[in-house]
């Protein structure tokens, strides 16, 4: 009886923790992931905070996921003002200077997967995650 209760509890816990993930062959896949900007002041401070969020859970940031990415900042005429990279290890990205003329930013992952920092497991997506964020 206790073994059955333990097995049921373990199954429920695993289901909750892998809410959007499915195992396809040998790899984990989750196409509900996206970048989310949680704080942004590119025009004033040249800074923004970025996380990886799960769209199936109301865009909640998942703190143990990371991905390297490229960032591009554009003005209203779609002229590239600045481009750089982020490792994904820190949520904060500091640009070299404030960019008051900025209009929008794009963020695109280098690879079509993110990394679970706790387990080193790769969680794959069909395409590199990316966003375009209007400032």
N, CA, C and O atoms as CSV, one atom per row, in Angstrom:
chain,resi,resn,atom,element,x,y,z
A,1,UNK,N,N,0.819,-1.195,0.000
A,1,UNK,CA,C,0.000,0.000,0.000
A,1,UNK,C,C,0.864,1.261,0.000
A,1,UNK,O,O,0.607,2.187,-0.769
A,2,UNK,N,N,1.897,1.303,0.864
A,2,UNK,CA,C,2.784,2.468,0.933
A,2,UNK,C,C,3.556,2.633,-0.372
A,2,UNK,O,O,3.807,3.756,-0.811
A,3,UNK,N,N,3.937,1.501,-0.998
A,3,UNK,CA,C,4.653,1.589,-2.268
A,3,UNK,C,C,3.772,2.232,-3.336
A,3,UNK,O,O,4.249,3.027,-4.146
A,4,UNK,N,N,2.487,1.886,-3.333
A,4,UNK,CA,C,1.562,2.450,-4.321
A,4,UNK,C,C,1.369,3.950,-4.108
A,4,UNK,O,O,1.311,4.717,-5.069
A,5,UNK,N,N,1.270,4.360,-2.855
A,5,UNK,CA,C,1.104,5.779,-2.549
A,5,UNK,C,C,2.369,6.543,-2.944
A,5,UNK,O,O,2.291,7.623,-3.530
A,6,UNK,N,N,3.517,5.984,-2.625
A,6,UNK,CA,C,4.776,6.624,-2.994
A,6,UNK,C,C,4.907,6.739,-4.518
A,6,UNK,O,O,5.311,7.784,-5.029
A,7,UNK,N,N,4.570,5.683,-5.232
A,7,UNK,CA,C,4.657,5.692,-6.697
A,7,UNK,C,C,3.711,6.742,-7.285
A,7,UNK,O,O,4.073,7.443,-8.230
A,8,UNK,N,N,2.509,6.851,-6.732
A,8,UNK,CA,C,1.549,7.849,-7.202
A,8,UNK,C,C,2.054,9.259,-6.915
A,8,UNK,O,O,1.937,10.141,-7.765
A,9,UNK,N,N,2.611,9.481,-5.736
A,9,UNK,CA,C,3.164,10.786,-5.378
A,9,UNK,C,C,4.325,11.151,-6.295
A,9,UNK,O,O,4.413,12.294,-6.743
A,10,UNK,N,N,5.203,10.218,-6.579
A,10,UNK,CA,C,6.328,10.447,-7.477
A,10,UNK,C,C,5.846,10.774,-8.891
A,10,UNK,O,O,6.394,11.663,-9.543
A,11,UNK,N,N,4.841,10.071,-9.356
A,11,UNK,CA,C,4.285,10.319,-10.690
A,11,UNK,C,C,3.673,11.714,-10.772
A,11,UNK,O,O,3.874,12.420,-11.760
A,12,UNK,N,N,2.932,12.116,-9.748
A,12,UNK,CA,C,2.325,13.451,-9.727
A,12,UNK,C,C,3.382,14.551,-9.693
A,12,UNK,O,O,3.257,15.556,-10.393
A,13,UNK,N,N,4.410,14.364,-8.889
A,13,UNK,CA,C,5.482,15.351,-8.790
A,13,UNK,C,C,6.208,15.485,-10.120
A,13,UNK,O,O,6.481,16.600,-10.565
A,14,UNK,N,N,6.518,14.378,-10.752
A,14,UNK,CA,C,7.189,14.404,-12.046
A,14,UNK,C,C,6.316,15.082,-13.090
A,14,UNK,O,O,6.829,15.843,-13.911
A,15,UNK,N,N,5.033,14.834,-13.082
A,15,UNK,CA,C,4.118,15.463,-14.039
A,15,UNK,C,C,4.094,16.970,-13.871
A,15,UNK,O,O,4.078,17.701,-14.862
A,16,UNK,N,N,4.090,17.447,-12.642
A,16,UNK,CA,C,4.062,18.881,-12.393
A,16,UNK,C,C,5.367,19.531,-12.828
A,16,UNK,O,O,5.354,20.608,-13.424
A,17,UNK,N,N,6.489,18.890,-12.536
A,17,UNK,CA,C,7.789,19.473,-12.855
A,17,UNK,C,C,8.073,19.501,-14.350
A,17,UNK,O,O,8.838,20.349,-14.810
A,18,UNK,N,N,7.479,18.600,-15.114
A,18,UNK,CA,C,7.721,18.545,-16.551
A,18,UNK,C,C,6.458,18.930,-17.306
A,18,UNK,O,O,6.140,18.333,-18.336
A,19,UNK,N,N,5.749,19.907,-16.808
A,19,UNK,CA,C,4.454,20.326,-17.321
A,19,UNK,C,C,4.430,20.468,-18.832
A,19,UNK,O,O,3.554,19.890,-19.476
A,20,UNK,N,N,5.345,21.204,-19.419
A,20,UNK,CA,C,5.317,21.445,-20.852
A,20,UNK,C,C,6.273,20.576,-21.626
A,20,UNK,O,O,6.348,20.686,-22.850
A,21,UNK,N,N,7.000,19.721,-20.957
A,21,UNK,CA,C,8.026,18.926,-21.613
A,21,UNK,C,C,7.509,17.543,-21.967
A,21,UNK,O,O,6.743,16.933,-21.220
A,22,UNK,N,N,7.943,17.068,-23.117
A,22,UNK,CA,C,7.653,15.701,-23.507
A,22,UNK,C,C,8.967,15.063,-23.928
A,22,UNK,O,O,9.870,15.736,-24.425
A,23,UNK,N,N,9.057,13.783,-23.727
A,23,UNK,CA,C,10.265,13.082,-24.124
A,23,UNK,C,C,10.029,12.493,-25.509
A,23,UNK,O,O,9.083,11.737,-25.731
A,24,UNK,N,N,10.918,12.862,-26.438
A,24,UNK,CA,C,10.852,12.361,-27.802
A,24,UNK,C,C,12.143,11.597,-28.049
A,24,UNK,O,O,13.208,12.194,-28.207
A,25,UNK,N,N,12.041,10.293,-28.080
A,25,UNK,CA,C,13.247,9.465,-28.193
A,25,UNK,C,C,14.113,9.670,-26.975
A,25,UNK,O,O,13.680,9.442,-25.845
A,26,UNK,N,N,15.345,10.103,-27.207
A,26,UNK,CA,C,16.302,10.314,-26.123
A,26,UNK,C,C,16.295,11.745,-25.581
A,26,UNK,O,O,16.967,12.018,-24.587
A,27,UNK,N,N,15.549,12.671,-26.209
A,27,UNK,CA,C,15.641,14.063,-25.785
A,27,UNK,C,C,14.314,14.621,-25.295
A,27,UNK,O,O,13.234,14.155,-25.657
A,28,UNK,N,N,14.450,15.657,-24.441
A,28,UNK,CA,C,13.294,16.376,-23.931
A,28,UNK,C,C,12.982,17.544,-24.861
A,28,UNK,O,O,13.891,18.221,-25.344
A,29,UNK,N,N,11.693,17.778,-25.111
A,29,UNK,CA,C,11.247,18.839,-26.020
A,29,UNK,C,C,10.184,19.669,-25.318
A,29,UNK,O,O,9.285,19.126,-24.676
A,30,UNK,N,N,10.292,21.003,-25.445
A,30,UNK,CA,C,9.283,21.916,-24.897
A,30,UNK,C,C,9.214,23.147,-25.799
A,30,UNK,O,O,10.107,23.994,-25.770
A,31,UNK,N,N,8.163,23.241,-26.589
A,31,UNK,CA,C,7.986,24.369,-27.498
A,31,UNK,C,C,7.165,25.496,-26.878
A,31,UNK,O,O,6.718,26.396,-27.590
A,32,UNK,N,N,6.960,25.459,-25.568
A,32,UNK,CA,C,6.242,26.525,-24.863
A,32,UNK,C,C,7.180,27.557,-24.253
A,32,UNK,O,O,6.725,28.448,-23.537
A,33,UNK,N,N,8.463,27.458,-24.517
A,33,UNK,CA,C,9.432,28.370,-23.908
A,33,UNK,C,C,9.671,29.590,-24.786
A,33,UNK,O,O,9.628,29.508,-26.014
A,34,UNK,N,N,9.922,30.718,-24.141
A,34,UNK,CA,C,10.210,31.963,-24.836
A,34,UNK,C,C,11.063,32.848,-23.942
A,34,UNK,O,O,11.165,32.608,-22.739
A,35,UNK,N,N,11.670,33.862,-24.523
A,35,UNK,CA,C,12.336,34.869,-23.706
A,35,UNK,C,C,11.287,35.845,-23.195
A,35,UNK,O,O,10.290,36.112,-23.865
A,36,UNK,N,N,11.521,36.364,-22.019
A,36,UNK,CA,C,10.646,37.385,-21.454
A,36,UNK,C,C,11.521,38.487,-20.851
A,36,UNK,O,O,12.479,38.209,-20.130
A,37,UNK,N,N,11.183,39.715,-21.151
A,37,UNK,CA,C,11.886,40.848,-20.558
A,37,UNK,C,C,11.120,41.241,-19.305
A,37,UNK,O,O,9.962,41.651,-19.378
A,38,UNK,N,N,11.771,41.115,-18.158
A,38,UNK,CA,C,11.111,41.384,-16.879
A,38,UNK,C,C,11.349,42.804,-16.389
A,38,UNK,O,O,10.606,43.313,-15.549
A,39,UNK,N,N,12.384,43.438,-16.915
A,39,UNK,CA,C,12.670,44.840,-16.605
A,39,UNK,C,C,13.399,45.411,-17.810
A,39,UNK,O,O,14.265,44.755,-18.390
A,40,UNK,N,N,13.044,46.641,-18.185
A,40,UNK,CA,C,13.687,47.231,-19.345
A,40,UNK,C,C,13.793,48.733,-19.176
A,40,UNK,O,O,12.797,49.408,-18.914
A,41,UNK,N,N,15.013,49.261,-19.329
A,41,UNK,CA,C,15.259,50.698,-19.384
A,41,UNK,C,C,16.452,50.939,-20.303
A,41,UNK,O,O,17.466,51.506,-19.896
A,42,UNK,N,N,16.310,50.499,-21.544
A,42,UNK,CA,C,17.379,50.673,-22.531
A,42,UNK,C,C,17.581,52.147,-22.841
A,42,UNK,O,O,18.713,52.596,-23.019
A,43,UNK,N,N,16.499,52.894,-22.906
A,43,UNK,CA,C,16.600,54.311,-23.259
A,43,UNK,C,C,17.276,55.133,-22.163
A,43,UNK,O,O,18.016,56.069,-22.466
A,44,UNK,N,N,17.037,54.803,-20.912
A,44,UNK,CA,C,17.579,55.590,-19.808
A,44,UNK,C,C,18.864,55.057,-19.205
A,44,UNK,O,O,19.800,55.819,-18.965
A,45,UNK,N,N,18.919,53.736,-18.955
A,45,UNK,CA,C,20.082,53.137,-18.292
A,45,UNK,C,C,20.888,52.190,-19.178
A,45,UNK,O,O,22.000,51.799,-18.825
A,46,UNK,N,N,20.325,51.822,-20.328
A,46,UNK,CA,C,20.993,50.828,-21.162
A,46,UNK,C,C,20.984,49.461,-20.516
A,46,UNK,O,O,21.984,48.744,-20.549
A,47,UNK,N,N,19.847,49.097,-19.922
A,47,UNK,CA,C,19.767,47.858,-19.156
A,47,UNK,C,C,18.435,47.164,-19.369
A,47,UNK,O,O,17.407,47.813,-19.563
A,48,UNK,N,N,18.462,45.820,-19.329
A,48,UNK,CA,C,17.241,45.031,-19.303
A,48,UNK,C,C,17.518,43.708,-18.610
A,48,UNK,O,O,18.649,43.220,-18.592
A,49,UNK,N,N,16.460,43.135,-18.038
A,49,UNK,CA,C,16.537,41.825,-17.399
A,49,UNK,C,C,15.725,40.852,-18.243
A,49,UNK,O,O,14.604,41.153,-18.653
A,50,UNK,N,N,16.305,39.683,-18.495
A,50,UNK,CA,C,15.715,38.698,-19.394
A,50,UNK,C,C,15.657,37.349,-18.684
A,50,UNK,O,O,16.578,36.975,-17.958
A,51,UNK,N,N,14.562,36.628,-18.904
A,51,UNK,CA,C,14.471,35.260,-18.391
A,51,UNK,C,C,13.877,34.379,-19.481
A,51,UNK,O,O,13.416,34.868,-20.512
A,52,UNK,N,N,13.895,33.087,-19.239
A,52,UNK,CA,C,13.199,32.147,-20.096
A,52,UNK,C,C,11.894,31.817,-19.382
A,52,UNK,O,O,11.885,31.423,-18.216
A,53,UNK,N,N,10.797,31.987,-20.106
A,53,UNK,CA,C,9.471,31.810,-19.523
A,53,UNK,C,C,8.724,30.696,-20.237
A,53,UNK,O,O,9.041,30.328,-21.368
A,54,UNK,N,N,7.728,30.174,-19.546
A,54,UNK,CA,C,6.870,29.114,-20.072
A,54,UNK,C,C,5.516,29.719,-20.418
A,54,UNK,O,O,4.773,30.122,-19.523
A,55,UNK,N,N,5.185,29.789,-21.702
A,55,UNK,CA,C,3.920,30.391,-22.132
A,55,UNK,C,C,2.713,29.571,-21.695
A,55,UNK,O,O,1.611,30.112,-21.595
A,56,UNK,N,N,2.894,28.282,-21.435
A,56,UNK,CA,C,1.766,27.454,-21.002
A,56,UNK,C,C,1.411,27.687,-19.535
A,56,UNK,O,O,0.371,27.225,-19.067
A,57,UNK,N,N,2.272,28.400,-18.811
A,57,UNK,CA,C,2.025,28.709,-17.393
A,57,UNK,C,C,1.889,30.204,-17.169
A,57,UNK,O,O,2.241,30.711,-16.104
A,58,UNK,N,N,1.382,30.909,-18.165
A,58,UNK,CA,C,1.174,32.345,-18.004
A,58,UNK,C,C,2.463,33.144,-18.043
A,58,UNK,O,O,2.581,34.153,-17.348
A,59,UNK,N,N,3.414,32.722,-18.825
A,59,UNK,CA,C,4.691,33.424,-18.980
A,59,UNK,C,C,5.489,33.527,-17.689
A,59,UNK,O,O,6.181,34.522,-17.471
A,60,UNK,N,N,5.406,32.534,-16.844
A,60,UNK,CA,C,6.180,32.510,-15.603
A,60,UNK,C,C,7.646,32.204,-15.913
A,60,UNK,O,O,7.950,31.253,-16.634
A,61,UNK,N,N,8.548,33.014,-15.364
A,61,UNK,CA,C,9.983,32.769,-15.539
A,61,UNK,C,C,10.371,31.453,-14.889
A,61,UNK,O,O,9.873,31.109,-13.817
A,62,UNK,N,N,11.253,30.727,-15.536
A,62,UNK,CA,C,11.774,29.474,-14.991
A,62,UNK,C,C,13.244,29.730,-14.677
A,62,UNK,O,O,14.087,29.763,-15.572
A,63,UNK,N,N,13.528,29.907,-13.420
A,63,UNK,CA,C,14.846,30.376,-12.972
A,63,UNK,C,C,15.986,29.416,-13.268
A,63,UNK,O,O,17.131,29.856,-13.374
A,64,UNK,N,N,15.718,28.121,-13.406
A,64,UNK,CA,C,16.806,27.172,-13.603
A,64,UNK,C,C,17.110,26.897,-15.078
A,64,UNK,O,O,17.891,25.994,-15.379
A,65,UNK,N,N,16.503,27.663,-16.013
A,65,UNK,CA,C,16.804,27.486,-17.435
A,65,UNK,C,C,17.676,28.626,-17.937
A,65,UNK,O,O,17.527,29.770,-17.507
A,66,UNK,N,N,18.584,28.308,-18.846
A,66,UNK,CA,C,19.435,29.337,-19.429
A,66,UNK,C,C,19.706,29.014,-20.888
A,66,UNK,O,O,19.637,27.863,-21.318
A,67,UNK,N,N,20.018,30.067,-21.635
A,67,UNK,CA,C,20.376,29.927,-23.035
A,67,UNK,C,C,21.190,31.146,-23.448
A,67,UNK,O,O,20.854,32.272,-23.082
A,68,UNK,N,N,22.236,30.932,-24.192
A,68,UNK,CA,C,22.973,32.046,-24.767
A,68,UNK,C,C,22.141,32.662,-25.887
A,68,UNK,O,O,21.362,31.968,-26.540
A,69,UNK,N,N,22.307,33.966,-26.108
A,69,UNK,CA,C,21.464,34.640,-27.092
A,69,UNK,C,C,22.162,35.854,-27.678
A,69,UNK,O,O,23.126,36.375,-27.118
A,70,UNK,N,N,21.646,36.290,-28.825
A,70,UNK,CA,C,22.102,37.526,-29.435
A,70,UNK,C,C,21.016,38.572,-29.242
A,70,UNK,O,O,19.823,38.267,-29.268
A,71,UNK,N,N,21.453,39.812,-29.049
A,71,UNK,CA,C,20.542,40.938,-28.840
A,71,UNK,C,C,20.840,41.986,-29.897
A,71,UNK,O,O,21.998,42.292,-30.177
A,72,UNK,N,N,19.775,42.534,-30.481
A,72,UNK,CA,C,19.934,43.624,-31.437
A,72,UNK,C,C,18.955,44.729,-31.056
A,72,UNK,O,O,17.782,44.472,-30.784
A,73,UNK,N,N,19.456,45.960,-31.042
A,73,UNK,CA,C,18.641,47.123,-30.703
A,73,UNK,C,C,18.502,47.978,-31.961
A,73,UNK,O,O,19.488,48.279,-32.634
A,74,UNK,N,N,17.252,48.368,-32.269
A,74,UNK,CA,C,16.967,49.129,-33.485
A,74,UNK,C,C,16.262,50.441,-33.155
A,74,UNK,O,O,15.627,50.577,-32.109
A,75,UNK,N,N,16.389,51.412,-34.077
A,75,UNK,CA,C,15.647,52.670,-33.937
A,75,UNK,C,C,14.320,52.556,-34.707
A,75,UNK,O,O,13.998,51.486,-35.224
A,76,UNK,N,N,13.556,53.643,-34.785
A,76,UNK,CA,C,12.236,53.614,-35.430
A,76,UNK,C,C,12.318,53.345,-36.927
A,76,UNK,O,O,11.335,52.905,-37.524
A,77,UNK,N,N,13.467,53.600,-37.547
A,77,UNK,CA,C,13.658,53.346,-38.981
A,77,UNK,C,C,14.230,51.944,-39.234
A,77,UNK,O,O,14.621,51.627,-40.357
A,78,UNK,N,N,14.278,51.113,-38.201
A,78,UNK,CA,C,14.852,49.758,-38.254
A,78,UNK,C,C,16.349,49.758,-38.575
A,78,UNK,O,O,16.866,48.797,-39.146
A,79,UNK,N,N,17.032,50.829,-38.210
A,79,UNK,CA,C,18.489,50.864,-38.302
A,79,UNK,C,C,19.069,50.213,-37.048
A,79,UNK,O,O,18.642,50.500,-35.930
A,80,UNK,N,N,20.037,49.345,-37.250
A,80,UNK,CA,C,20.679,48.665,-36.131
A,80,UNK,C,C,21.529,49.655,-35.346
A,80,UNK,O,O,22.453,50.259,-35.891
A,81,UNK,N,N,21.211,49.820,-34.053
A,81,UNK,CA,C,21.969,50.719,-33.183
A,81,UNK,C,C,23.086,49.989,-32.436
A,81,UNK,O,O,24.168,50.533,-32.214
A,82,UNK,N,N,22.797,48.747,-32.057
A,82,UNK,CA,C,23.762,47.987,-31.266
A,82,UNK,C,C,23.419,46.513,-31.355
A,82,UNK,O,O,22.249,46.140,-31.441
A,83,UNK,N,N,24.442,45.682,-31.334
A,83,UNK,CA,C,24.229,44.244,-31.225
A,83,UNK,C,C,25.259,43.658,-30.288
A,83,UNK,O,O,26.403,44.110,-30.224
A,84,UNK,N,N,24.832,42.653,-29.569
A,84,UNK,CA,C,25.710,42.012,-28.607
A,84,UNK,C,C,25.190,40.635,-28.267
A,84,UNK,O,O,24.236,40.144,-28.872
A,85,UNK,N,N,25.827,40.020,-27.293
A,85,UNK,CA,C,25.433,38.674,-26.880
A,85,UNK,C,C,25.241,38.626,-25.369
A,85,UNK,O,O,25.792,39.437,-24.625
A,86,UNK,N,N,24.452,37.665,-24.946
A,86,UNK,CA,C,24.262,37.376,-23.525
A,86,UNK,C,C,24.478,35.892,-23.300
A,86,UNK,O,O,24.074,35.069,-24.122
A,87,UNK,N,N,25.104,35.554,-22.210
A,87,UNK,CA,C,25.393,34.148,-21.920
A,87,UNK,C,C,24.175,33.417,-21.368
A,87,UNK,O,O,24.086,32.193,-21.457
A,88,UNK,N,N,23.234,34.175,-20.796
A,88,UNK,CA,C,22.080,33.550,-20.161
A,88,UNK,C,C,22.346,33.157,-18.718
A,88,UNK,O,O,21.428,32.722,-18.023
A,89,UNK,N,N,23.568,33.299,-18.257
A,89,UNK,CA,C,23.902,32.929,-16.876
A,89,UNK,C,C,23.359,33.937,-15.880
A,89,UNK,O,O,23.060,33.597,-14.735
A,90,UNK,N,N,23.236,35.172,-16.320
A,90,UNK,CA,C,22.678,36.226,-15.478
A,90,UNK,C,C,21.433,36.760,-16.167
A,90,UNK,O,O,21.367,36.792,-17.396
A,91,UNK,N,N,20.455,37.174,-15.390
A,91,UNK,CA,C,19.237,37.719,-15.998
A,91,UNK,C,C,19.439,39.150,-16.476
A,91,UNK,O,O,18.697,39.618,-17.340
A,92,UNK,N,N,20.432,39.857,-15.930
A,92,UNK,CA,C,20.641,41.261,-16.308
A,92,UNK,C,C,21.579,41.381,-17.493
A,92,UNK,O,O,22.616,40.719,-17.553
A,93,UNK,N,N,21.200,42.239,-18.441
A,93,UNK,CA,C,22.054,42.555,-19.572
A,93,UNK,C,C,22.265,44.057,-19.586
A,93,UNK,O,O,21.311,44.828,-19.690
A,94,UNK,N,N,23.521,44.468,-19.481
A,94,UNK,CA,C,23.883,45.883,-19.472
A,94,UNK,C,C,24.503,46.224,-20.813
A,94,UNK,O,O,25.509,45.630,-21.202
A,95,UNK,N,N,23.912,47.178,-21.526
A,95,UNK,CA,C,24.442,47.664,-22.784
A,95,UNK,C,C,25.554,48.666,-22.489
A,95,UNK,O,O,25.636,49.169,-21.368
A,96,UNK,N,N,26.415,48.972,-23.469
A,96,UNK,CA,C,27.529,49.891,-23.210
A,96,UNK,C,C,27.084,51.296,-22.819
A,96,UNK,O,O,27.824,52.010,-22.142
A,97,UNK,N,N,25.885,51.700,-23.236
A,97,UNK,CA,C,25.387,53.035,-22.895
A,97,UNK,C,C,23.864,53.051,-23.049
A,97,UNK,O,O,23.273,52.144,-23.635
A,98,UNK,N,N,23.259,54.084,-22.520
A,98,UNK,CA,C,21.823,54.287,-22.716
A,98,UNK,C,C,21.571,54.602,-24.192
A,98,UNK,O,O,22.414,55.208,-24.853
A,99,UNK,N,N,20.420,54.194,-24.700
A,99,UNK,CA,C,20.099,54.410,-26.108
A,99,UNK,C,C,18.710,55.035,-26.222
A,99,UNK,O,O,17.736,54.336,-26.499
A,100,UNK,N,N,18.614,56.361,-26.007
A,100,UNK,CA,C,17.315,57.028,-26.019
A,100,UNK,C,C,16.601,56.956,-27.369
A,100,UNK,O,O,15.382,57.120,-27.424
A,101,UNK,N,N,17.328,56.715,-28.447
A,101,UNK,CA,C,16.721,56.629,-29.769
A,101,UNK,C,C,16.213,55.228,-30.116
A,101,UNK,O,O,15.667,55.023,-31.199
A,102,UNK,N,N,16.386,54.264,-29.211
A,102,UNK,CA,C,15.966,52.879,-29.457
A,102,UNK,C,C,14.446,52.782,-29.557
A,102,UNK,O,O,13.711,53.478,-28.857
A,103,UNK,N,N,13.998,51.897,-30.450
A,103,UNK,CA,C,12.571,51.685,-30.663
A,103,UNK,C,C,12.134,50.255,-30.323
A,103,UNK,O,O,11.061,50.039,-29.759
A,104,UNK,N,N,12.979,49.290,-30.675
A,104,UNK,CA,C,12.668,47.898,-30.333
A,104,UNK,C,C,13.946,47.085,-30.245
A,104,UNK,O,O,15.010,47.502,-30.703
A,105,UNK,N,N,13.810,45.921,-29.647
A,105,UNK,CA,C,14.935,45.018,-29.443
A,105,UNK,C,C,14.512,43.615,-29.885
A,105,UNK,O,O,13.361,43.218,-29.699
A,106,UNK,N,N,15.452,42.869,-30.472
A,106,UNK,CA,C,15.202,41.463,-30.776
A,106,UNK,C,C,16.191,40.619,-29.976
A,106,UNK,O,O,17.342,41.003,-29.770
A,107,UNK,N,N,15.713,39.476,-29.539
A,107,UNK,CA,C,16.542,38.531,-28.785
A,107,UNK,C,C,16.330,37.164,-29.420
A,107,UNK,O,O,15.194,36.724,-29.600
A,108,UNK,N,N,17.429,36.493,-29.757
A,108,UNK,CA,C,17.333,35.179,-30.393
A,108,UNK,C,C,18.368,34.241,-29.787
A,108,UNK,O,O,19.546,34.584,-29.688
A,109,UNK,N,N,17.922,33.055,-29.383
A,109,UNK,CA,C,18.823,32.044,-28.821
A,109,UNK,C,C,19.801,31.557,-29.884
A,109,UNK,O,O,19.462,31.483,-31.065
A,110,UNK,N,N,21.020,31.227,-29.454
A,110,UNK,CA,C,22.024,30.706,-30.370
A,110,UNK,C,C,21.650,29.321,-30.905
A,110,UNK,O,O,21.912,29.000,-32.064
A,111,UNK,N,N,21.046,28.523,-30.058
A,111,UNK,CA,C,20.757,27.121,-30.383
A,111,UNK,C,C,19.272,26.826,-30.163
A,111,UNK,O,O,18.603,27.565,-29.441
A,112,UNK,N,N,18.748,25.769,-30.768
A,112,UNK,CA,C,17.339,25.412,-30.564
A,112,UNK,C,C,17.116,24.552,-29.308
A,112,UNK,O,O,16.372,23.571,-29.329
A,113,UNK,N,N,17.770,24.943,-28.238
A,113,UNK,CA,C,17.557,24.290,-26.949
A,113,UNK,C,C,17.963,25.241,-25.834
A,113,UNK,O,O,18.708,26.197,-26.049
A,114,UNK,N,N,17.457,24.957,-24.636
A,114,UNK,CA,C,17.876,25.647,-23.428
A,114,UNK,C,C,18.476,24.599,-22.505
A,114,UNK,O,O,18.305,23.400,-22.724
A,115,UNK,N,N,19.180,25.051,-21.471
A,115,UNK,CA,C,19.846,24.140,-20.547
A,115,UNK,C,C,19.247,24.298,-19.153
A,115,UNK,O,O,19.104,25.414,-18.652
A,116,UNK,N,N,18.900,23.182,-18.538
A,116,UNK,CA,C,18.499,23.185,-17.146
A,116,UNK,C,C,19.784,23.263,-16.323
A,116,UNK,O,O,20.581,22.324,-16.324
A,117,UNK,N,N,19.988,24.387,-15.618
A,117,UNK,CA,C,21.234,24.608,-14.870
A,117,UNK,C,C,21.434,23.590,-13.753
A,117,UNK,O,O,22.574,23.283,-13.405
A,118,UNK,N,N,20.370,23.068,-13.192
A,118,UNK,CA,C,20.495,22.126,-12.063
A,118,UNK,C,C,20.905,20.740,-12.513
A,118,UNK,O,O,21.690,20.070,-11.843
A,119,UNK,N,N,20.364,20.299,-13.669
A,119,UNK,CA,C,20.608,18.924,-14.103
A,119,UNK,C,C,21.481,18.825,-15.347
A,119,UNK,O,O,21.887,17.724,-15.720
A,120,UNK,N,N,21.781,19.948,-15.998
A,120,UNK,CA,C,22.521,20.010,-17.264
A,120,UNK,C,C,21.765,19.349,-18.419
A,120,UNK,O,O,22.351,19.060,-19.462
A,121,UNK,N,N,20.488,19.115,-18.236
A,121,UNK,CA,C,19.657,18.519,-19.282
A,121,UNK,C,C,19.347,19.562,-20.348
A,121,UNK,O,O,19.017,20.705,-20.030
A,122,UNK,N,N,19.453,19.169,-21.605
A,122,UNK,CA,C,19.067,20.036,-22.710
A,122,UNK,C,C,17.570,19.863,-22.954
A,122,UNK,O,O,17.065,18.741,-22.998
A,123,UNK,N,N,16.874,20.973,-23.111
A,123,UNK,CA,C,15.451,20.944,-23.429
A,123,UNK,C,C,15.311,21.607,-24.800
A,123,UNK,O,O,15.520,22.812,-24.947
A,124,UNK,N,N,14.960,20.812,-25.782
A,124,UNK,CA,C,14.967,21.236,-27.180
A,124,UNK,C,C,13.666,21.933,-27.580
A,124,UNK,O,O,12.607,21.710,-26.994
A,125,UNK,N,N,13.788,22.799,-28.615
A,125,UNK,CA,C,12.654,23.434,-29.258
A,125,UNK,C,C,12.771,23.141,-30.752
A,125,UNK,O,O,13.853,22.820,-31.244
A,126,UNK,N,N,11.646,23.252,-31.475
A,126,UNK,CA,C,11.680,23.040,-32.919
A,126,UNK,C,C,12.530,24.102,-33.611
A,126,UNK,O,O,13.177,23.822,-34.620
A,127,UNK,N,N,12.529,25.331,-33.064
A,127,UNK,CA,C,13.324,26.431,-33.599
A,127,UNK,C,C,13.930,27.205,-32.440
A,127,UNK,O,O,13.447,27.120,-31.311
A,128,UNK,N,N,14.983,27.958,-32.715
A,128,UNK,CA,C,15.581,28.822,-31.687
A,128,UNK,C,C,14.518,29.765,-31.150
A,128,UNK,O,O,13.781,30.369,-31.930
A,129,UNK,N,N,14.426,29.903,-29.837
A,129,UNK,CA,C,13.443,30.841,-29.291
A,129,UNK,C,C,13.890,32.256,-29.575
A,129,UNK,O,O,15.084,32.555,-29.568
A,130,UNK,N,N,12.914,33.137,-29.828
A,130,UNK,CA,C,13.228,34.529,-30.131
A,130,UNK,C,C,12.018,35.409,-29.865
A,130,UNK,O,O,10.873,34.959,-29.902
A,131,UNK,N,N,12.305,36.675,-29.597
A,131,UNK,CA,C,11.240,37.659,-29.410
A,131,UNK,C,C,11.648,38.979,-30.053
A,131,UNK,O,O,12.824,39.258,-30.287
A,132,UNK,N,N,10.631,39.766,-30.322
A,132,UNK,CA,C,10.812,41.171,-30.722
A,132,UNK,C,C,10.016,41.970,-29.715
A,132,UNK,O,O,8.816,41.752,-29.547
A,133,UNK,N,N,10.692,42.908,-29.037
A,133,UNK,CA,C,10.072,43.660,-27.949
A,133,UNK,C,C,10.112,45.147,-28.269
A,133,UNK,O,O,11.182,45.735,-28.433
A,134,UNK,N,N,8.938,45.738,-28.355
A,134,UNK,CA,C,8.844,47.175,-28.584
A,134,UNK,C,C,9.127,47.933,-27.289
A,134,UNK,O,O,8.620,47.570,-26.228
A,135,UNK,N,N,9.934,48.979,-27.380
A,135,UNK,CA,C,10.317,49.749,-26.195
A,135,UNK,C,C,9.357,50.895,-25.958
A,135,UNK,O,O,9.524,51.652,-25.003
